[in-house]
Amino acid sequence: MYILSQAEQFEKSENKIYYVDAGILEEQYLDAGYQRHERCYKIIYQYSEYTIICPEFRNPSIGAEPVVIIPDFLVPKRPYPIEAYLYAIGLYGSTPEMGQRKAAEATRIRFGLPTFAHTTLGRALKSLAGRLDKAGIKVPGAAAGQPATAGTAGKGRQSEFPKAQATMVLRKLAALFLRGAAAQPDLRSAAAACRETARKWYKEHQCFLL
């Protein structure tokens, strides 16, 4: 089980090692008989690799699943902070004339990433659309029965819409949901807006935004 917490600026961490503070939760879990461990993640930002060390609490004696406190900028199993993915999605979604490759390249440059392919953007967009679809969030005025994930359906689910139209739905949905959160000129403000969006989503739906 994960618990998403508001974090400080990891890029200012000493030796590029960021320790997540569990706050009062640590005392509560220790008092409940849990043992403290650590779980490490790696992320890349502004051409540097950071190690994120998260507290993990385990209590196998009662059959409880491990509890990991992770920062709001971290997306497990993804190499970049949340703001990079949301910026790419927001840029692509709000700029009709821009293709995925250009949006991905703009993201790579803005966040100082060694790579950020258009396929990475495509997967992130589909992941976000899937979350929104499951939560019942759709594009206002979309045709009846048209899912947020049109064109990305899995086996056994056929889309009734052409690929271009389906992609347009995804882009509009992303732009409406993000409302330019990641597009602010100041990188710090944009990051804060993205992380707040991620925290609110997790609090309301108990799942990651991506």
N, C-alpha and C positions, 0 to 999 in steps of 0.2 A: 504494500500500500504506500502511496506517495502522499505527502503533504506539501503543498506549494506555499512558499514563504516569500515575503517581500525582501529583496536583497539590496546590498550596497553595490557600488560600482566595482565590479570584479577587476576591471582593467587597471585599477590602482593598487591591486594586491601585491604584496612583497614577493619577489622572486616568481611572480606569475602563478602563485599558488593561492587559491581562494578557499577559505574555510567558511562553511555555512554555519551560521549561529542558530541553534535550535530554540534559543530563548527559554521560556518557562516550560516548554514541552519536554525538554531534557530532564528536568527535575521530576516532572510528573511521570514520565516513563520509567525512570530509575526507581522512583518510589513504588511503582507498580510491579517491580521485579524484573524489568527488562534489562538487558545488557547492552552497553553502547559499543557499536562498531563503526566502521567508516566505509563509505563507498565512493570510489573516485570516477570522475568523468573528465573527458578532454574536450575542449572547444577551441576554435580558432577565431581570432578577431584582430583586425588591423595588423595582419601579417605576423601575429604572435600566437603561440599555443599556450593555453591556460589549463591548469589542473584544478578542477573543482572538487573539493572534498566535502561530502555530505554525511552528516551523522545518520547512522542506521541503528534502530533499536530492535532487539530480538528477544523473544520469550518463548522458546520451544517447549517449555514445560507445560504451557497451557494450550499449545497448538496454534498460537497466534502467528499470523503472517508478519514478516518483517515490515517495519515502518521506516521509510526514508524521507528525510526532510530535504527537499530540493529547492533551489532558488528560482524565482519567477522567470529568469532569462534562459533557463536551461530546458531543452527539449530532449528527453532521454532518447538515445540511439541516433541523434542527429548532431553533426559536428559544429553547427553554428548557433549563435544565440537567437532567440525567438524574433528579435527585431529584424534580423536579416531576411528571414522567410516572409514575415508580414510586409516588409518594405517591398520585396519582389512581387508579392501577390497584389498589394495595393497599387503599385506602379503599373503593373500589367492590366489590372482590372479597371483602372481609371483613365488609361490612355489608349483609346480604341485603335489609334494608328500604329501602336508599338507592338512588335512581335515578341514572342517569348525569349528569343535569343538576345535581343537588345535589352529587354528588361533584366534578364539574368546577368548580362555583362555590366549594366549600370549598378546592379546590386553588388557584384564582385568588387567593383572599384570603390563604391561608397563605404563598404565595410572591411576593405583590405583582406579579401579572401583569396587563397591560391586558386581556387576553382569555384564556380557556381554555375552549373550547366542549366540549359533551358529545361532539361528533363527533371532537374531538381525542383525548379519552379513548378513544372506541371504536376509533379507528385504532391508538392505542398498545397497547391491549389485544390486538387482533388480531395486531399485529406481534409482541408478546411470545409469544402463544400459538403463532404460527407457528414461532418459534425453538424453543420447547420441544417442539413436535410433531416438528420435524425432528430434534431431539436424542433423541427417544424418551421424553421425560418426559411422563407422563400422570397423570390423577387416579386414586389408588388405588381399586380397586373399580368403575371405570367399565366399562360394558358392552363386551364383546369387539368389537373393530373400531371402537369409537367414537373418532374422532380428537380431539386437543386443540382443533383448529380447527373443530369441528362447527358448522355454521351459517354458516361464513365461507368455504366452499369456493369455488374458482374455477371457471371454465368447464369443463364436462365432469366435475365431481365433485359428486355430489348428496348432501346430508346426509339421513340417515334419521331425524333427530330434530327435533322441533318447535323453533321458534325460542327459546321460553322455556327449554326444557331445554338447548339448546345454549349459551345465554348463561350458564346456571347452571354448566355445565361449565367455561367460560372463567373465571368468577369464582372457582370453587373452585381451579382450577389456579393462577391468579395468586396467590391468598392462600397456598396451600401453598408455592409457590416463594419468595415474598418474605418470608414468615414475619414480617410486621410491621416489616420493616426501616425503612420510611419513616414509621412511625406514632409514633416516639418524640417525646415532647413537646418536647425540646430540638432546635431546627432543625439545629444544627451536628452533633449526634450522628446525627440521621436522615440528613443529607446524607452523612456519612462512611460510614454503613452501606450506603446506596444505591450509592455510588461503589465501595465494596469489592465489592459484588455484581457491578457492571458489569465491574470488573477481572478478577475470578475467571472470569466467563463468557467474556470475550474471551481470556483465557489458555488456557482449556480448549477453546474451540470456534473461535477465530480469526475471530470475527464479532461485530458489535455486538449488545447485548441487545435493542435496539429498531431 
